[in-house]
Amino acid sequence: MKQPLGYNLKSIALVFSGAMLFFSCADNYKRVGDEALPLVFPQGVAENFSFMYSEANKVMANEDKDTTKIISVLSGPITENYENLEFPYRTFPEGIVVDIYDENNYKNRITADYCIRYSSTGLIDLRGNVVLETHDGKKLETPRLYYDQSNEWAFTQDKFKYTNPEEGTVMDGEGMDFNKDFTFLNAHRTYGLMTIKEASND
């Protein structure tokens, strides 16, 4: 039995409309933000690591001999190496301990839950429960702290709590910068109660 021409045209039109609808639903969405970032994998992963940074006591010529002194030691459970990228860095996703040695070889310690060290700038970005303890008992607590290795300078723009047992003081504030051995300290804003010890005139 022959189908009427109108019936065939309706079937063709229906199939054609369905195909157009299907092709018009193609994913033309332009990826932005985190979706557009390329996948990046570390070139190496180290577990239970310890990196030691040292320098010579004097500038040496080609055949000179001298001893070196330790400036800082970075250690932790795991580190991921992205040094092969255009802007090289190294991450410490499960926390880090940074031991910094001053001119008299006294050790000051910084601990944090997470860290990134940018190799080209020498900047260390510490995040989460950052605690800095000096050899003489001073203690700084803040959620984020930066340490500039080349200038031996630390700073934060976040809230902090600074305890000084020598003077019996506790200071709360927001924003601080200081040198590696805490001999110079600049608090940007302080608030709350702060006990200050008065010198006796005896």
N, C-alpha and C positions, 0 to 999 in steps of 0.2 A: 504494500500500500504506500502510495506516494504522500509525503508530508507536504502540507501547504507551505508556500513560499514565505508567508508572514511568520509562521512558526519558526522556520529556520533562521530568519533574520533576528527574531527576538532572542533565540538561543545564542546566536553569535554576539549580539549586543550585550547580553548578560555576561558571557565569558569575558568579553573585552573590558567591560566595566569592572569586573572582579579583578582582572589582571592589573588595570590602572590603579585601583585601590590598593592592591598588594604592593606595587612598586612605589607608590607615593608614600607608603609607610616606612620607607628605608630610613636607617639611622643616620641622619645628617647633623646630629647634635655635636656641636664643637666642644671638645673637652677643655675645661678651665680648672684653675686651682690645682689641688692635689692630684686630681685625675689626670692632668696633663703632664705631670712629672714623669720623667723616664725612670725605669727601674734601675737602681744602683746597688751593686753588691760589693762587699769588702774584698780587697785583694788578699787579706789575711786575717786570721782570728787567733788570738793568743789567750790562754787560760792561766790563771794564777801567775800573773806577770809581775815584773819589777824593772822599771826603767831608771837608770841613774844618769844624771846630768852633772858634769864636772867641768872645771876650767883649770888652766895652768896658773901658777902663782905669779908668773911674769911672762912677758912677751919673749918668745924663743926664736933663735935663728935656726938655720937648717940642721946643725949638728949639736945643738944644745940639749942638755938633759935637765929635767926638773920634775918635781912631784906635782900632782894635781890635787885640787880640793873639791869635795862634793858640794854642789849648789843645791840640788833637790833630787828627791827620789819619788817616782810615781809608782804605785802598786795597787792591785785589785784583783777581783776574780776573773774578769774577762775584758778584752779590748778588741775593737774592730778597726782595721786599718784601711783608710780610704786615701792613702797618700798618692795614689795614681791619678787622682782627679785634677782638674785645672786649678781648683782651690783646695789643696790637700788638708785633710783633718783626720783625727783619730777619735773614736767614741769609746766611752766607758759606761755601758748601759746598766751595769749592776753595781755601780758605786766605785769610789776611788779613795785612796789615802795619799795625800801629798805631804811629804816631809821636806821642809825648807830650812836650810842651815844659814845662820848669820855669820858675821865676820869672826866671831869668837867660837864658831862651830857649835853654837847652841841650836837645838832642834825645835822648830815650831811646826805644828801639824794641822792640816786641813782635811776634813772628811766630808763627803757628799754622797747622795744617792745616785747621781748621774753627772757625767762630765763630758765635755768636748774640748779637745786641744787642737787649735788651728796652727799647723806647722809653719806656715809662711809668716805668721805674725807673732808667734810665741804666746798667744793669748789663751788662757785656760778659762772656760766657762763652766762653773760649778752650780748644780741645781739640786734642790731638795734637801732639807735638814743639813744645811751647811754649818759646820762647826769648826772654828779656828781656835786652837789652844797654843799658847806660847809656853816657852820653857819655864817661865816664872809664874805660871798659873792664871794669866789673863785669858779670858774666853769671850769669843764673839759668836753669836748664833743668828743666822739669817736664812731666808729661803733661797737666795741666789747671790753668788759672789764671783767676781772676775779677778783673775790674777795675771798681770802682765809680766812674763818672765824676763823680757829684755830690760825693762825698767825697774824690775823688782818692786812692783806696786800693786796693791789690791784695792778694789773698790766695789761698792754696791749702791743701788738706788732704792733697794727694798727696805722694809722695816728690819730692825736689828735689836738685839739685847747684848750689851757689853758689860761683863763682870770683871772688876779689878780687885782681887783680894788684898793686894798690897795697900791700897787706899781704902778698902772696905766700901767700894761704891758699885752700884748697879745702875746702868744708864740704858733707857729705851729711846729709840729714835728712828729716823728714816733717812737713809743716805749717809755713806761714810767712805772715806778713802784713807789709806795708811801705807807705810812702808813695811817691808817684810819682817822686821824685828820689832814692830810696834813702838819705835822710839818717837815717831811722828804720827799723830792721829787727828783727823779732821772730821768731826760729826757735822753733817749738813743741817739736821733738824733734830732736836731732842724734846721729849715731853715726859710727863709723869714725875715721880719723885726721884731726886738724885741726892745722895748723901755726899757731902764734901768734907774732907778732913781738914781741920784748921791746924796750922803750925803753932806750936807752943812757944812762948817768949821766954822760957826759962834759960 
